[in-house]
Amino acid sequence: MKRKDSIAIVTGGASGLGEACVRNILAGGGKAAIFDMQGERAEKLVAELGPSVIFVNTDVTSEQSVQAAVDETLAAFGMINVVINCAGVGDPAKVLGKKGPMPLTFFMRIVQINLVGTFNVIRLAVEKMNQNTPYEDGEKGVIVNTASAAAFDGQIGQAAYSASKAGVVGMTLPLARECADYGIRVMTIAPGLFNTPMLAQLPDAAREALGKMIPFPSRLGKPSEYAELVQQIIENPMLNGEVIRLDGAIRMAAR
C-alpha cells in the first residue's frame, strides 16, 4: 500500500503525533478522517488542509460514537484501509498520594481511553476493512497503534499509564495473528519523549532537560519523525505483529 492509496482514520488526529500523521498522509496524496474531541483545533486543520480530510467528534471509549464516526468516514471516502491510533492521555498519579490511595476511577479512566479506546476503534474498523478489495499479497489494510516507552520502563506515578500502554503492546501480536486471516497488518509504535502538546506545557528549560536525557539524538522527538515511521509501516508489507521503540535509545529512570 502507498500513501496515495491511504484512506485513514487517525484518532487523536487534531494535535501532536496524530496531527503529524494526518499531514503526512495528505502530503502523499491520501485522505484522512480525524477522530478527536478537540473540535476547535480539528476544524482549523480541516480548513487548512482541504477536502481530503474530515473531522468527526469522537469519543473512542464509546461504541456508538466510534460506530457513527466509522460510518461517516465511509460515507465521505467510500472505504477505510488505514487506522492510526494516537488518542490517549498520560496524567500521572501515585498509588498512594497526599490525599490517600489513587482513586480507582482515575486508573480506570486512563485504561479506558488508552487501551479500551484503542481496541474499540480497531474492532469496528476491522469489520469494514475486511470488506476491501485486496491489494498485492492480499493486503486489505494496516493498523498502527501507539504505545509508549513507559510500557517497558514506566516511572513512579505512571502505574495507570504504563499499564494501559503495556496492554496495547500485549495485544499487538494476537491481533496481528488474527487479522492476518483478513489481510490486515497490525503494528505498534512505542515512542519515547516527543515534542507534543503534553510536553509543550512545560517550561523551555524543562523540555530541554528532558531532551538531554535521550542518548542520541539528545533532543525531544519530532511528531513528523513518528509520522515518517507510520508511513514506512504502511508501505512496507513485511512489517507486521511487532512493536517498534522510537525513543533515541532512552531507558527511563525510576523518577
The 8 nearest C-alpha neighbors of each residue, nearest first, counted from 0:
[[1, 234, 233, 4, 2, 134, 5, 236],
 [2, 0, 234, 3, 4, 5, 233, 27],
 [1, 3, 5, 27, 4, 29, 24, 28],
 [2, 4, 28, 29, 27, 1, 5, 24],
 [5, 3, 2, 1, 29, 0, 6, 28],
 [6, 4, 29, 2, 3, 7, 30, 81],
 [7, 5, 30, 79, 31, 80, 29, 81],
 [8, 6, 81, 31, 82, 5, 79, 9],
 [7, 9, 82, 32, 31, 83, 33, 81],
 [10, 8, 83, 12, 33, 34, 84, 32],
 [11, 9, 34, 86, 84, 12, 85, 35],
 [10, 12, 86, 35, 85, 17, 13, 34],
 [11, 13, 17, 18, 33, 9, 10, 14],
 [12, 14, 41, 18, 11, 40, 35, 17],
 [15, 13, 18, 12, 17, 16, 11, 196],
 [14, 16, 195, 18, 17, 196, 222, 19],
 [17, 15, 222, 19, 18, 20, 14, 85],
 [16, 18, 12, 20, 11, 19, 85, 15],
 [17, 19, 12, 14, 21, 13, 20, 15],
 [18, 20, 22, 16, 223, 17, 21, 222],
 [21, 19, 226, 23, 17, 18, 22, 24],
 [22, 20, 18, 24, 23, 19, 31, 25],
 [21, 23, 19, 25, 20, 24, 26, 18],
 [22, 24, 20, 26, 21, 25, 19, 226],
 [25, 23, 29, 21, 27, 26, 22, 2],
 [24, 26, 29, 28, 22, 27, 23, 30],
 [27, 25, 23, 24, 28, 22, 29, 2],
 [26, 28, 2, 25, 3, 24, 29, 23],
 [29, 27, 3, 25, 26, 2, 24, 30],
 [30, 28, 3, 5, 25, 24, 2, 4],
 [31, 29, 6, 51, 25, 52, 7, 5],
 [30, 32, 7, 52, 6, 8, 21, 33],
 [31, 33, 53, 8, 52, 54, 9, 7],
 [32, 34, 54, 12, 9, 35, 10, 55],
 [35, 33, 10, 57, 55, 9, 56, 11],
 [36, 34, 11, 57, 56, 37, 10, 33],
 [35, 37, 56, 38, 57, 58, 34, 11],
 [38, 36, 35, 40, 39, 41, 13, 56],
 [37, 39, 41, 36, 40, 42, 56, 35],
 [38, 40, 42, 41, 37, 43, 36, 44],
 [39, 41, 43, 42, 38, 37, 13, 44],
 [42, 40, 13, 44, 38, 43, 39, 37],
 [41, 43, 45, 39, 44, 40, 38, 46],
 [42, 44, 46, 40, 41, 45, 47, 39],
 [45, 43, 47, 41, 42, 46, 48, 40],
 [44, 46, 42, 48, 47, 43, 49, 52],
 [45, 47, 43, 44, 49, 48, 42, 50],
 [48, 46, 44, 45, 49, 43, 42, 50],
 [49, 47, 45, 46, 44, 52, 50, 51],
 [48, 50, 51, 45, 46, 47, 52, 44],
 [51, 49, 52, 48, 53, 45, 46, 30],
 [52, 50, 30, 49, 31, 53, 25, 48],
 [53, 51, 31, 50, 32, 30, 45, 49],
 [52, 54, 32, 33, 45, 31, 55, 51],
 [55, 53, 33, 32, 41, 34, 56, 42],
 [54, 56, 34, 57, 68, 33, 53, 35],
 [57, 55, 36, 35, 34, 54, 38, 58],
 [58, 56, 35, 34, 64, 36, 55, 59],
 [57, 59, 60, 61, 64, 65, 36, 35],
 [58, 60, 116, 61, 65, 57, 120, 119],
 [61, 59, 116, 58, 112, 111, 115, 62],
 [62, 60, 64, 63, 59, 58, 65, 116],
 [63, 61, 65, 64, 66, 60, 119, 59],
 [62, 64, 66, 61, 65, 67, 68, 58],
 [65, 63, 61, 67, 66, 62, 57, 58],
 [64, 66, 68, 67, 62, 63, 59, 69],
 [67, 65, 69, 63, 68, 64, 62, 70],
 [66, 68, 70, 64, 65, 69, 63, 71],
 [69, 67, 65, 71, 70, 66, 55, 72],
 [70, 68, 72, 66, 71, 67, 65, 73],
 [69, 71, 67, 73, 68, 72, 66, 74],
 [72, 70, 74, 68, 73, 69, 67, 75],
 [73, 71, 75, 69, 74, 70, 76, 68],
 [74, 72, 77, 78, 70, 76, 75, 71],
 [73, 75, 71, 72, 77, 76, 70, 78],
 [76, 74, 72, 73, 77, 71, 53, 78],
 [77, 75, 73, 78, 74, 72, 6, 79],
 [76, 78, 73, 74, 75, 79, 72, 6],
 [77, 79, 73, 76, 80, 6, 131, 72],
 [80, 78, 6, 128, 81, 7, 73, 127],
 [79, 81, 140, 6, 128, 7, 5, 141],
 [82, 80, 7, 141, 140, 142, 79, 6],
 [81, 83, 142, 8, 7, 9, 143, 84],
 [84, 82, 9, 143, 144, 142, 8, 85],
 [83, 85, 144, 10, 86, 145, 9, 117],
 [86, 84, 11, 10, 17, 145, 83, 87],
 [87, 85, 11, 10, 84, 113, 88, 35],
 [88, 86, 113, 112, 85, 89, 11, 109],
 [87, 89, 90, 109, 113, 112, 86, 160],
 [88, 90, 160, 91, 87, 109, 157, 197],
 [89, 91, 88, 92, 160, 109, 157, 159],
 [92, 90, 156, 157, 89, 93, 160, 159],
 [93, 91, 156, 157, 94, 90, 101, 96],
 [94, 92, 156, 95, 96, 101, 155, 91],
 [93, 95, 101, 100, 96, 92, 156, 158],
 [96, 94, 100, 93, 99, 101, 97, 98],
 [95, 97, 99, 98, 93, 100, 94, 101],
 [96, 98, 99, 95, 100, 93, 101, 94],
 [97, 99, 96, 100, 95, 101, 102, 93],
 [98, 100, 96, 95, 97, 101, 94, 102],
 [101, 99, 95, 94, 96, 102, 98, 93],
 [100, 102, 94, 95, 103, 93, 99, 96],
 [103, 101, 104, 105, 100, 106, 99, 94],
 [102, 104, 106, 105, 107, 101, 100, 108],
 [103, 105, 107, 102, 106, 108, 101, 109],
 [106, 104, 108, 103, 102, 107, 109, 101],
 [107, 105, 159, 103, 109, 108, 104, 110],
 [106, 108, 104, 110, 105, 109, 111, 103],
 [109, 107, 111, 105, 106, 110, 104, 112],
 [110, 108, 106, 111, 112, 107, 113, 159],
 [111, 109, 163, 107, 114, 113, 108, 112],
 [110, 112, 115, 108, 109, 107, 114, 113],
 [113, 111, 116, 109, 110, 114, 60, 115],
 [114, 112, 87, 110, 116, 163, 111, 109],
 [115, 113, 117, 163, 110, 116, 111, 112],
 [114, 116, 111, 118, 117, 112, 119, 113],
 [117, 115, 60, 59, 112, 119, 114, 118],
 [116, 118, 114, 115, 119, 120, 113, 84],
 [117, 119, 121, 115, 116, 120, 122, 114],
 [120, 118, 116, 122, 117, 121, 115, 123],
 [119, 121, 118, 117, 123, 122, 124, 116],
 [122, 120, 118, 124, 119, 123, 125, 117],
 [121, 123, 125, 119, 124, 120, 118, 126],
 [122, 124, 120, 121, 126, 125, 119, 66],
 [123, 125, 121, 127, 126, 122, 120, 128],
 [126, 124, 128, 122, 127, 123, 121, 129],
 [125, 127, 124, 129, 123, 128, 122, 130],
 [128, 126, 124, 125, 129, 130, 79, 123],
 [129, 127, 125, 130, 131, 126, 80, 79],
 [128, 130, 127, 126, 131, 181, 125, 139],
 [129, 131, 128, 127, 132, 126, 139, 125],
 [132, 130, 128, 129, 139, 133, 78, 127],
 [131, 133, 139, 130, 134, 129, 137, 138],
 [134, 132, 139, 137, 138, 131, 135, 182],
 [133, 135, 138, 137, 139, 136, 132, 0],
 [134, 136, 137, 138, 133, 0, 139, 236],
 [137, 135, 138, 134, 133, 182, 236, 139],
 [138, 136, 133, 135, 134, 182, 139, 132],
 [137, 139, 182, 134, 133, 136, 140, 183],
 [140, 138, 133, 182, 183, 131, 134, 128],
 [139, 141, 80, 183, 81, 138, 128, 184],
 [140, 142, 184, 81, 183, 185, 233, 80],
 [141, 143, 82, 185, 81, 83, 184, 186],
 [144, 142, 83, 186, 187, 185, 82, 84],
 [145, 143, 187, 84, 83, 188, 186, 142],
 [144, 146, 188, 85, 187, 84, 189, 147],
 [145, 147, 189, 164, 188, 167, 168, 187],
 [148, 146, 189, 190, 149, 150, 164, 191],
 [147, 149, 191, 150, 189, 151, 190, 152],
 [150, 148, 153, 152, 147, 161, 151, 154],
 [149, 151, 165, 161, 164, 148, 147, 152],
 [150, 152, 149, 148, 153, 165, 161, 147],
 [153, 151, 149, 251, 150, 148, 154, 250],
 [152, 154, 149, 161, 157, 150, 151, 155],
 [153, 155, 253, 254, 157, 156, 152, 252],
 [154, 156, 254, 157, 253, 93, 153, 158],
 [155, 157, 93, 92, 91, 158, 154, 94],
 [158, 156, 160, 154, 91, 155, 159, 161],
 [157, 159, 161, 160, 156, 162, 155, 153],
 [160, 158, 162, 106, 157, 161, 163, 109],
 [159, 161, 157, 163, 162, 158, 89, 164],
 [162, 160, 150, 164, 149, 158, 163, 159],
 [163, 161, 165, 159, 160, 164, 158, 166],
 [162, 164, 110, 166, 160, 114, 161, 165],
 [165, 163, 146, 167, 150, 161, 166, 162],
 [166, 164, 150, 168, 162, 167, 163, 161],
 [165, 167, 169, 163, 164, 168, 162, 114],
 [166, 168, 164, 165, 169, 170, 146, 114],
 [169, 167, 165, 166, 171, 170, 146, 164],
 [168, 170, 166, 167, 171, 165, 172, 173],
 [169, 171, 167, 173, 168, 172, 174, 166],
 [172, 170, 174, 168, 169, 173, 240, 175],
 [171, 173, 240, 175, 174, 170, 176, 241],
 [174, 172, 176, 175, 170, 171, 177, 240],
 [173, 175, 177, 171, 172, 176, 178, 170],
 [176, 174, 185, 240, 172, 178, 173, 177],
 [177, 175, 173, 179, 174, 178, 172, 240],
 [176, 178, 174, 179, 175, 180, 173, 181],
 [177, 179, 181, 175, 183, 180, 176, 174],
 [178, 180, 182, 181, 176, 177, 183, 175],
 [181, 179, 178, 182, 177, 176, 183, 175],
 [182, 180, 178, 179, 183, 129, 139, 177],
 [183, 181, 138, 179, 139, 137, 180, 178],
 [184, 182, 140, 178, 141, 139, 181, 179],
 [183, 185, 141, 239, 175, 142, 179, 140],
 [186, 184, 142, 175, 240, 239, 141, 143],
 [187, 185, 143, 240, 241, 239, 142, 242],
 [188, 186, 144, 242, 143, 145, 241, 243],
 [187, 189, 243, 145, 242, 146, 244, 190],
 [188, 190, 147, 146, 244, 148, 243, 245],
 [191, 189, 245, 147, 246, 148, 244, 188],
 [190, 192, 246, 148, 245, 147, 193, 189],
 [191, 193, 219, 220, 190, 246, 194, 210],
 [194, 192, 220, 219, 195, 221, 191, 222],
 [193, 195, 219, 221, 220, 198, 199, 222],
 [194, 196, 15, 197, 198, 193, 199, 16],
 [197, 195, 199, 198, 15, 200, 194, 14],
 [196, 198, 195, 199, 200, 194, 89, 201],
 [199, 197, 200, 196, 195, 201, 194, 206],
 [200, 198, 196, 201, 197, 195, 194, 202],
 [199, 201, 198, 197, 196, 202, 203, 195],
 [200, 202, 199, 198, 205, 206, 203, 204],
 [203, 201, 205, 204, 206, 200, 199, 207],
 [204, 202, 206, 205, 207, 201, 199, 208],
 [203, 205, 207, 202, 206, 208, 201, 209],
 [206, 204, 208, 202, 207, 203, 201, 209],
 [207, 205, 209, 203, 208, 204, 210, 201],
 [206, 208, 210, 204, 205, 209, 203, 211],
 [209, 207, 205, 211, 210, 206, 204, 212],
 [210, 208, 206, 212, 207, 211, 205, 219],
 [211, 209, 218, 219, 207, 212, 208, 217],
 [210, 212, 217, 208, 213, 209, 218, 207],
 [213, 211, 209, 210, 214, 217, 208, 249],
 [212, 214, 217, 249, 211, 210, 215, 247],
 [215, 213, 217, 248, 249, 216, 247, 212],
 [216, 214, 217, 247, 213, 248, 218, 249],
 [215, 217, 218, 247, 214, 213, 219, 210],
 [218, 216, 215, 213, 211, 210, 214, 212],
 [219, 217, 210, 216, 211, 220, 213, 207],
 [218, 220, 210, 193, 192, 194, 221, 217],
 [219, 221, 193, 194, 192, 218, 222, 224],
 [220, 222, 223, 224, 194, 193, 219, 225],
 [223, 221, 16, 225, 224, 19, 15, 226],
 [222, 224, 226, 221, 225, 19, 227, 20],
 [225, 223, 227, 221, 222, 226, 228, 220],
 [224, 226, 222, 228, 223, 227, 229, 16],
 [225, 227, 20, 223, 229, 224, 228, 19],
 [228, 226, 230, 224, 229, 225, 223, 231],
 [229, 227, 231, 230, 225, 226, 232, 224],
 [228, 230, 226, 232, 227, 231, 233, 225],
 [229, 231, 227, 233, 228, 232, 226, 234],
 [230, 232, 228, 234, 229, 233, 235, 227],
 [233, 231, 229, 235, 230, 234, 238, 228],
 [232, 234, 230, 231, 235, 229, 0, 141],
 [233, 235, 231, 0, 1, 232, 230, 236],
 [236, 234, 232, 237, 231, 233, 238, 0],
 [237, 235, 238, 234, 233, 232, 239, 0],
 [238, 236, 235, 239, 232, 184, 234, 240],
 [239, 237, 236, 235, 232, 240, 241, 186],
 [238, 240, 184, 186, 185, 241, 237, 175],
 [241, 239, 172, 175, 186, 185, 171, 238],
 [240, 242, 186, 239, 187, 243, 172, 171],
 [241, 243, 187, 188, 186, 244, 168, 189],
 [244, 242, 188, 189, 245, 187, 241, 186],
 [243, 245, 189, 246, 190, 188, 242, 148],
 [246, 244, 190, 189, 191, 243, 247, 188],
 [245, 247, 191, 248, 190, 249, 244, 192],
 [246, 248, 215, 249, 213, 216, 214, 245],
 [249, 247, 246, 214, 250, 213, 215, 245],
 [250, 248, 213, 247, 246, 214, 251, 212],
 [251, 249, 248, 252, 152, 148, 213, 246],
 [250, 252, 152, 249, 253, 154, 153, 149],
 [251, 253, 254, 250, 154, 152, 153, 155],
 [252, 254, 154, 155, 251, 153, 152, 156],
 [253, 154, 252, 155, 251, 156, 153, 157]]
